[in-house]
Amino acid sequence: AVLTANSDVADEYRSGKENALQYLIGQSMKESRGSGNPELLRKILIERISNGSNV
């Protein structure tokens, strides 16, 4: 849901803006009401963005 809602930010990360990933992690933490593991979210987001997924 975070990548779908923020596909423009995912595109920014793909183009080299590292700060975009931090934003996506923050949005993921917000959606999970703070219960998410930031390091795990980071790995998942990088994997999905690298695979071209916005889901």
mmCIF file of the N, C-alpha and C atoms, coordinates in Angstrom:
data_MODEL
# 
_entry.id   MODEL 
# 
loop_
_atom_site.group_PDB 
_atom_site.id 
_atom_site.type_symbol 
_atom_site.label_atom_id 
_atom_site.label_alt_id 
_atom_site.label_comp_id 
_atom_site.label_asym_id 
_atom_site.label_entity_id 
_atom_site.label_seq_id 
_atom_site.pdbx_PDB_ins_code 
_atom_site.Cartn_x 
_atom_site.Cartn_y 
_atom_site.Cartn_z 
_atom_site.occupancy 
_atom_site.B_iso_or_equiv 
_atom_site.pdbx_formal_charge 
_atom_site.auth_seq_id 
_atom_site.auth_comp_id 
_atom_site.auth_asym_id 
_atom_site.auth_atom_id 
_atom_site.pdbx_PDB_model_num 
ATOM 1   N N  . ALA A 1 1  ? 0.820  -1.194 0.000   1.00 0.00 ? 1  ALA A N  1 
ATOM 2   C CA . ALA A 1 1  ? 0.000  0.000  0.000   1.00 0.00 ? 1  ALA A CA 1 
ATOM 3   C C  . ALA A 1 1  ? 0.864  1.258  0.000   1.00 0.00 ? 1  ALA A C  1 
ATOM 4   N N  . VAL A 1 2  ? 1.975  1.208  0.738   1.00 0.00 ? 2  VAL A N  1 
ATOM 5   C CA . VAL A 1 2  ? 2.842  2.384  0.812   1.00 0.00 ? 2  VAL A CA 1 
ATOM 6   C C  . VAL A 1 2  ? 3.479  2.673  -0.546  1.00 0.00 ? 2  VAL A C  1 
ATOM 7   N N  . LEU A 1 3  ? 3.945  1.640  -1.230  1.00 0.00 ? 3  LEU A N  1 
ATOM 8   C CA . LEU A 1 3  ? 4.559  1.855  -2.544  1.00 0.00 ? 3  LEU A CA 1 
ATOM 9   C C  . LEU A 1 3  ? 3.529  2.290  -3.577  1.00 0.00 ? 3  LEU A C  1 
ATOM 10  N N  . THR A 1 4  ? 2.334  1.755  -3.481  1.00 0.00 ? 4  THR A N  1 
ATOM 11  C CA . THR A 1 4  ? 1.278  2.141  -4.417  1.00 0.00 ? 4  THR A CA 1 
ATOM 12  C C  . THR A 1 4  ? 0.913  3.610  -4.229  1.00 0.00 ? 4  THR A C  1 
ATOM 13  N N  . ALA A 1 5  ? 0.767  4.023  -2.983  1.00 0.00 ? 5  ALA A N  1 
ATOM 14  C CA . ALA A 1 5  ? 0.376  5.395  -2.682  1.00 0.00 ? 5  ALA A CA 1 
ATOM 15  C C  . ALA A 1 5  ? 1.508  6.392  -2.928  1.00 0.00 ? 5  ALA A C  1 
ATOM 16  N N  . ASN A 1 6  ? 2.739  5.895  -2.948  1.00 0.00 ? 6  ASN A N  1 
ATOM 17  C CA . ASN A 1 6  ? 3.900  6.773  -3.095  1.00 0.00 ? 6  ASN A CA 1 
ATOM 18  C C  . ASN A 1 6  ? 4.798  6.331  -4.246  1.00 0.00 ? 6  ASN A C  1 
ATOM 19  N N  . SER A 1 7  ? 4.190  5.979  -5.367  1.00 0.00 ? 7  SER A N  1 
ATOM 20  C CA . SER A 1 7  ? 4.975  5.481  -6.500  1.00 0.00 ? 7  SER A CA 1 
ATOM 21  C C  . SER A 1 7  ? 5.972  6.524  -6.999  1.00 0.00 ? 7  SER A C  1 
ATOM 22  N N  . ASP A 1 8  ? 5.631  7.804  -6.865  1.00 0.00 ? 8  ASP A N  1 
ATOM 23  C CA . ASP A 1 8  ? 6.566  8.855  -7.271  1.00 0.00 ? 8  ASP A CA 1 
ATOM 24  C C  . ASP A 1 8  ? 7.817  8.853  -6.404  1.00 0.00 ? 8  ASP A C  1 
ATOM 25  N N  . VAL A 1 9  ? 7.643  8.561  -5.111  1.00 0.00 ? 9  VAL A N  1 
ATOM 26  C CA . VAL A 1 9  ? 8.786  8.498  -4.197  1.00 0.00 ? 9  VAL A CA 1 
ATOM 27  C C  . VAL A 1 9  ? 9.635  7.269  -4.509  1.00 0.00 ? 9  VAL A C  1 
ATOM 28  N N  . ALA A 1 10 ? 8.991  6.157  -4.839  1.00 0.00 ? 10 ALA A N  1 
ATOM 29  C CA . ALA A 1 10 ? 9.725  4.953  -5.236  1.00 0.00 ? 10 ALA A CA 1 
ATOM 30  C C  . ALA A 1 10 ? 10.550 5.244  -6.486  1.00 0.00 ? 10 ALA A C  1 
ATOM 31  N N  . ASP A 1 11 ? 9.997  5.999  -7.414  1.00 0.00 ? 11 ASP A N  1 
ATOM 32  C CA . ASP A 1 11 ? 10.735 6.377  -8.623  1.00 0.00 ? 11 ASP A CA 1 
ATOM 33  C C  . ASP A 1 11 ? 11.934 7.256  -8.279  1.00 0.00 ? 11 ASP A C  1 
ATOM 34  N N  . GLU A 1 12 ? 11.764 8.140  -7.298  1.00 0.00 ? 12 GLU A N  1 
ATOM 35  C CA . GLU A 1 12 ? 12.879 8.982  -6.858  1.00 0.00 ? 12 GLU A CA 1 
ATOM 36  C C  . GLU A 1 12 ? 14.001 8.114  -6.295  1.00 0.00 ? 12 GLU A C  1 
ATOM 37  N N  . TYR A 1 13 ? 13.643 7.100  -5.506  1.00 0.00 ? 13 TYR A N  1 
ATOM 38  C CA . TYR A 1 13 ? 14.661 6.200  -4.956  1.00 0.00 ? 13 TYR A CA 1 
ATOM 39  C C  . TYR A 1 13 ? 15.382 5.471  -6.084  1.00 0.00 ? 13 TYR A C  1 
ATOM 40  N N  . ARG A 1 14 ? 14.626 4.999  -7.061  1.00 0.00 ? 14 ARG A N  1 
ATOM 41  C CA . ARG A 1 14 ? 15.236 4.312  -8.210  1.00 0.00 ? 14 ARG A CA 1 
ATOM 42  C C  . ARG A 1 14 ? 16.219 5.220  -8.948  1.00 0.00 ? 14 ARG A C  1 
ATOM 43  N N  . SER A 1 15 ? 15.951 6.519  -8.951  1.00 0.00 ? 15 SER A N  1 
ATOM 44  C CA . SER A 1 15 ? 16.835 7.451  -9.656  1.00 0.00 ? 15 SER A CA 1 
ATOM 45  C C  . SER A 1 15 ? 18.000 7.915  -8.786  1.00 0.00 ? 15 SER A C  1 
ATOM 46  N N  . GLY A 1 16 ? 18.135 7.335  -7.586  1.00 0.00 ? 16 GLY A N  1 
ATOM 47  C CA . GLY A 1 16 ? 19.320 7.597  -6.773  1.00 0.00 ? 16 GLY A CA 1 
ATOM 48  C C  . GLY A 1 16 ? 19.128 8.429  -5.522  1.00 0.00 ? 16 GLY A C  1 
ATOM 49  N N  . LYS A 1 17 ? 17.922 8.849  -5.229  1.00 0.00 ? 17 LYS A N  1 
ATOM 50  C CA . LYS A 1 17 ? 17.689 9.664  -4.035  1.00 0.00 ? 17 LYS A CA 1 
ATOM 51  C C  . LYS A 1 17 ? 17.479 8.752  -2.823  1.00 0.00 ? 17 LYS A C  1 
ATOM 52  N N  . GLU A 1 18 ? 18.544 8.586  -2.033  1.00 0.00 ? 18 GLU A N  1 
ATOM 53  C CA . GLU A 1 18 ? 18.512 7.691  -0.874  1.00 0.00 ? 18 GLU A CA 1 
ATOM 54  C C  . GLU A 1 18 ? 17.485 8.142  0.171   1.00 0.00 ? 18 GLU A C  1 
ATOM 55  N N  . ASN A 1 19 ? 17.277 9.449  0.297   1.00 0.00 ? 19 ASN A N  1 
ATOM 56  C CA . ASN A 1 19 ? 16.331 9.955  1.294   1.00 0.00 ? 19 ASN A CA 1 
ATOM 57  C C  . ASN A 1 19 ? 14.910 9.479  1.037   1.00 0.00 ? 19 ASN A C  1 
ATOM 58  N N  . ALA A 1 20 ? 14.613 9.162  -0.203  1.00 0.00 ? 20 ALA A N  1 
ATOM 59  C CA . ALA A 1 20 ? 13.272 8.687  -0.546  1.00 0.00 ? 20 ALA A CA 1 
ATOM 60  C C  . ALA A 1 20 ? 12.965 7.381  0.177   1.00 0.00 ? 20 ALA A C  1 
ATOM 61  N N  . LEU A 1 21 ? 13.977 6.540  0.353   1.00 0.00 ? 21 LEU A N  1 
ATOM 62  C CA . LEU A 1 21 ? 13.768 5.271  1.054   1.00 0.00 ? 21 LEU A CA 1 
ATOM 63  C C  . LEU A 1 21 ? 13.397 5.527  2.511   1.00 0.00 ? 21 LEU A C  1 
ATOM 64  N N  . GLN A 1 22 ? 14.059 6.488  3.142   1.00 0.00 ? 22 GLN A N  1 
ATOM 65  C CA . GLN A 1 22 ? 13.747 6.826  4.533   1.00 0.00 ? 22 GLN A CA 1 
ATOM 66  C C  . GLN A 1 22 ? 12.295 7.282  4.660   1.00 0.00 ? 22 GLN A C  1 
ATOM 67  N N  . TYR A 1 23 ? 11.841 8.053  3.688   1.00 0.00 ? 23 TYR A N  1 
ATOM 68  C CA . TYR A 1 23 ? 10.448 8.508  3.688   1.00 0.00 ? 23 TYR A CA 1 
ATOM 69  C C  . TYR A 1 23 ? 9.501  7.315  3.609   1.00 0.00 ? 23 TYR A C  1 
ATOM 70  N N  . LEU A 1 24 ? 9.805  6.372  2.721   1.00 0.00 ? 24 LEU A N  1 
ATOM 71  C CA . LEU A 1 24 ? 8.948  5.194  2.561   1.00 0.00 ? 24 LEU A CA 1 
ATOM 72  C C  . LEU A 1 24 ? 8.942  4.341  3.827   1.00 0.00 ? 24 LEU A C  1 
ATOM 73  N N  . ILE A 1 25 ? 10.090 4.225  4.480   1.00 0.00 ? 25 ILE A N  1 
ATOM 74  C CA . ILE A 1 25 ? 10.155 3.480  5.743   1.00 0.00 ? 25 ILE A CA 1 
ATOM 75  C C  . ILE A 1 25 ? 9.290  4.186  6.785   1.00 0.00 ? 25 ILE A C  1 
ATOM 76  N N  . GLY A 1 26 ? 9.381  5.499  6.836   1.00 0.00 ? 26 GLY A N  1 
ATOM 77  C CA . GLY A 1 26 ? 8.562  6.277  7.770   1.00 0.00 ? 26 GLY A CA 1 
ATOM 78  C C  . GLY A 1 26 ? 7.076  6.091  7.524   1.00 0.00 ? 26 GLY A C  1 
ATOM 79  N N  . GLN A 1 27 ? 6.682  6.092  6.263   1.00 0.00 ? 27 GLN A N  1 
ATOM 80  C CA . GLN A 1 27 ? 5.276  5.881  5.928   1.00 0.00 ? 27 GLN A CA 1 
ATOM 81  C C  . GLN A 1 27 ? 4.831  4.468  6.304   1.00 0.00 ? 27 GLN A C  1 
ATOM 82  N N  . SER A 1 28 ? 5.726  3.503  6.128   1.00 0.00 ? 28 SER A N  1 
ATOM 83  C CA . SER A 1 28 ? 5.409  2.119  6.507   1.00 0.00 ? 28 SER A CA 1 
ATOM 84  C C  . SER A 1 28 ? 5.240  2.002  8.014   1.00 0.00 ? 28 SER A C  1 
ATOM 85  N N  . MET A 1 29 ? 6.100  2.680  8.761   1.00 0.00 ? 29 MET A N  1 
ATOM 86  C CA . MET A 1 29 ? 5.990  2.667  10.221  1.00 0.00 ? 29 MET A CA 1 
ATOM 87  C C  . MET A 1 29 ? 4.683  3.332  10.655  1.00 0.00 ? 29 MET A C  1 
ATOM 88  N N  . LYS A 1 30 ? 4.313  4.398  9.971   1.00 0.00 ? 30 LYS A N  1 
ATOM 89  C CA . LYS A 1 30 ? 3.061  5.093  10.279  1.00 0.00 ? 30 LYS A CA 1 
ATOM 90  C C  . LYS A 1 30 ? 1.874  4.161  10.048  1.00 0.00 ? 30 LYS A C  1 
ATOM 91  N N  . GLU A 1 31 ? 1.884  3.446  8.909   1.00 0.00 ? 31 GLU A N  1 
ATOM 92  C CA . GLU A 1 31 ? 0.791  2.514  8.588   1.00 0.00 ? 31 GLU A CA 1 
ATOM 93  C C  . GLU A 1 31 ? 0.695  1.389  9.615   1.00 0.00 ? 31 GLU A C  1 
ATOM 94  N N  . SER A 1 32 ? 1.857  0.943  10.113  1.00 0.00 ? 32 SER A N  1 
ATOM 95  C CA . SER A 1 32 ? 1.868  -0.165 11.075  1.00 0.00 ? 32 SER A CA 1 
ATOM 96  C C  . SER A 1 32 ? 1.729  0.338  12.512  1.00 0.00 ? 32 SER A C  1 
ATOM 97  N N  . ARG A 1 33 ? 1.501  1.636  12.657  1.00 0.00 ? 33 ARG A N  1 
ATOM 98  C CA . ARG A 1 33 ? 1.367  2.271  13.973  1.00 0.00 ? 33 ARG A CA 1 
ATOM 99  C C  . ARG A 1 33 ? 2.579  1.981  14.863  1.00 0.00 ? 33 ARG A C  1 
ATOM 100 N N  . GLY A 1 34 ? 3.757  2.004  14.242  1.00 0.00 ? 34 GLY A N  1 
ATOM 101 C CA . GLY A 1 34 ? 5.001  1.847  14.986  1.00 0.00 ? 34 GLY A CA 1 
ATOM 102 C C  . GLY A 1 34 ? 5.393  0.428  15.316  1.00 0.00 ? 34 GLY A C  1 
ATOM 103 N N  . SER A 1 35 ? 4.607  -0.539 14.871  1.00 0.00 ? 35 SER A N  1 
ATOM 104 C CA . SER A 1 35 ? 4.904  -1.923 15.243  1.00 0.00 ? 35 SER A CA 1 
ATOM 105 C C  . SER A 1 35 ? 5.796  -2.630 14.227  1.00 0.00 ? 35 SER A C  1 
ATOM 106 N N  . GLY A 1 36 ? 6.142  -1.961 13.137  1.00 0.00 ? 36 GLY A N  1 
ATOM 107 C CA . GLY A 1 36 ? 6.986  -2.578 12.117  1.00 0.00 ? 36 GLY A CA 1 
ATOM 108 C C  . GLY A 1 36 ? 8.451  -2.561 12.511  1.00 0.00 ? 36 GLY A C  1 
ATOM 109 N N  . ASN A 1 37 ? 9.210  -3.481 11.971  1.00 0.00 ? 37 ASN A N  1 
ATOM 110 C CA . ASN A 1 37 ? 10.649 -3.531 12.179  1.00 0.00 ? 37 ASN A CA 1 
ATOM 111 C C  . ASN A 1 37 ? 11.294 -2.712 11.062  1.00 0.00 ? 37 ASN A C  1 
ATOM 112 N N  . PRO A 1 38 ? 11.888 -1.553 11.394  1.00 0.00 ? 38 PRO A N  1 
ATOM 113 C CA . PRO A 1 38 ? 12.419 -0.675 10.348  1.00 0.00 ? 38 PRO A CA 1 
ATOM 114 C C  . PRO A 1 38 ? 13.460 -1.352 9.447   1.00 0.00 ? 38 PRO A C  1 
ATOM 115 N N  . GLU A 1 39 ? 14.320 -2.185 10.014  1.00 0.00 ? 39 GLU A N  1 
ATOM 116 C CA . GLU A 1 39 ? 15.345 -2.841 9.200   1.00 0.00 ? 39 GLU A CA 1 
ATOM 117 C C  . GLU A 1 39 ? 14.721 -3.843 8.235   1.00 0.00 ? 39 GLU A C  1 
ATOM 118 N N  . LEU A 1 40 ? 13.721 -4.576 8.712   1.00 0.00 ? 40 LEU A N  1 
ATOM 119 C CA . LEU A 1 40 ? 13.025 -5.524 7.845   1.00 0.00 ? 40 LEU A CA 1 
ATOM 120 C C  . LEU A 1 40 ? 12.248 -4.774 6.757   1.00 0.00 ? 40 LEU A C  1 
ATOM 121 N N  . LEU A 1 41 ? 11.584 -3.691 7.142   1.00 0.00 ? 41 LEU A N  1 
ATOM 122 C CA . LEU A 1 41 ? 10.863 -2.876 6.162   1.00 0.00 ? 41 LEU A CA 1 
ATOM 123 C C  . LEU A 1 41 ? 11.814 -2.351 5.097   1.00 0.00 ? 41 LEU A C  1 
ATOM 124 N N  . ARG A 1 42 ? 12.997 -1.934 5.521   1.00 0.00 ? 42 ARG A N  1 
ATOM 125 C CA . ARG A 1 42 ? 14.010 -1.428 4.587   1.00 0.00 ? 42 ARG A CA 1 
ATOM 126 C C  . ARG A 1 42 ? 14.353 -2.497 3.546   1.00 0.00 ? 42 ARG A C  1 
ATOM 127 N N  . LYS A 1 43 ? 14.620 -3.711 4.017   1.00 0.00 ? 43 LYS A N  1 
ATOM 128 C CA . LYS A 1 43 ? 14.983 -4.805 3.112   1.00 0.00 ? 43 LYS A CA 1 
ATOM 129 C C  . LYS A 1 43 ? 13.845 -5.118 2.140   1.00 0.00 ? 43 LYS A C  1 
ATOM 130 N N  . ILE A 1 44 ? 12.631 -5.179 2.660   1.00 0.00 ? 44 ILE A N  1 
ATOM 131 C CA . ILE A 1 44 ? 11.470 -5.493 1.817   1.00 0.00 ? 44 ILE A CA 1 
ATOM 132 C C  . ILE A 1 44 ? 11.248 -4.395 0.780   1.00 0.00 ? 44 ILE A C  1 
ATOM 133 N N  . LEU A 1 45 ? 11.311 -3.141 1.217   1.00 0.00 ? 45 LEU A N  1 
ATOM 134 C CA . LEU A 1 45 ? 11.092 -2.029 0.287   1.00 0.00 ? 45 LEU A CA 1 
ATOM 135 C C  . LEU A 1 45 ? 12.153 -2.012 -0.811  1.00 0.00 ? 45 LEU A C  1 
ATOM 136 N N  . ILE A 1 46 ? 13.416 -2.201 -0.440  1.00 0.00 ? 46 ILE A N  1 
ATOM 137 C CA . ILE A 1 46 ? 14.490 -2.213 -1.443  1.00 0.00 ? 46 ILE A CA 1 
ATOM 138 C C  . ILE A 1 46 ? 14.259 -3.336 -2.439  1.00 0.00 ? 46 ILE A C  1 
ATOM 139 N N  . GLU A 1 47 ? 13.889 -4.508 -1.929  1.00 0.00 ? 47 GLU A N  1 
ATOM 140 C CA . GLU A 1 47 ? 13.650 -5.658 -2.809  1.00 0.00 ? 47 GLU A CA 1 
ATOM 141 C C  . GLU A 1 47 ? 12.511 -5.373 -3.791  1.00 0.00 ? 47 GLU A C  1 
ATOM 142 N N  . ARG A 1 48 ? 11.416 -4.842 -3.275  1.00 0.00 ? 48 ARG A N  1 
ATOM 143 C CA . ARG A 1 48 ? 10.254 -4.582 -4.140  1.00 0.00 ? 48 ARG A CA 1 
ATOM 144 C C  . ARG A 1 48 ? 10.515 -3.452 -5.125  1.00 0.00 ? 48 ARG A C  1 
ATOM 145 N N  . ILE A 1 49 ? 11.203 -2.421 -4.679  1.00 0.00 ? 49 ILE A N  1 
ATOM 146 C CA . ILE A 1 49 ? 11.516 -1.310 -5.580  1.00 0.00 ? 49 ILE A CA 1 
ATOM 147 C C  . ILE A 1 49 ? 12.493 -1.779 -6.659  1.00 0.00 ? 49 ILE A C  1 
ATOM 148 N N  . SER A 1 50 ? 13.479 -2.573 -6.265  1.00 0.00 ? 50 SER A N  1 
ATOM 149 C CA . SER A 1 50 ? 14.473 -3.072 -7.224  1.00 0.00 ? 50 SER A CA 1 
ATOM 150 C C  . SER A 1 50 ? 13.841 -3.971 -8.278  1.00 0.00 ? 50 SER A C  1 
ATOM 151 N N  . ASN A 1 51 ? 12.796 -4.685 -7.889  1.00 0.00 ? 51 ASN A N  1 
ATOM 152 C CA . ASN A 1 51 ? 12.096 -5.565 -8.825  1.00 0.00 ? 51 ASN A CA 1 
ATOM 153 C C  . ASN A 1 51 ? 11.087 -4.808 -9.681  1.00 0.00 ? 51 ASN A C  1 
ATOM 154 N N  . GLY A 1 52 ? 11.004 -3.503 -9.474  1.00 0.00 ? 52 GLY A N  1 
ATOM 155 C CA . GLY A 1 52 ? 10.096 -2.692 -10.272 1.00 0.00 ? 52 GLY A CA 1 
ATOM 156 C C  . GLY A 1 52 ? 8.667  -2.715 -9.781  1.00 0.00 ? 52 GLY A C  1 
ATOM 157 N N  . SER A 1 53 ? 8.463  -3.257 -8.590  1.00 0.00 ? 53 SER A N  1 
ATOM 158 C CA . SER A 1 53 ? 7.111  -3.365 -8.052  1.00 0.00 ? 53 SER A CA 1 
ATOM 159 C C  . SER A 1 53 ? 6.728  -2.093 -7.313  1.00 0.00 ? 53 SER A C  1 
ATOM 160 N N  . ASN A 1 54 ? 5.495  -1.658 -7.480  1.00 0.00 ? 54 ASN A N  1 
ATOM 161 C CA . ASN A 1 54 ? 4.950  -0.551 -6.698  1.00 0.00 ? 54 ASN A CA 1 
ATOM 162 C C  . ASN A 1 54 ? 3.808  -1.047 -5.826  1.00 0.00 ? 54 ASN A C  1 
ATOM 163 N N  . VAL A 1 55 ? 3.879  -2.306 -5.444  1.00 0.00 ? 55 VAL A N  1 
ATOM 164 C CA . VAL A 1 55 ? 2.812  -2.897 -4.622  1.00 0.00 ? 55 VAL A CA 1 
ATOM 165 C C  . VAL A 1 55 ? 3.337  -3.140 -3.234  1.00 0.00 ? 55 VAL A C  1 
# 
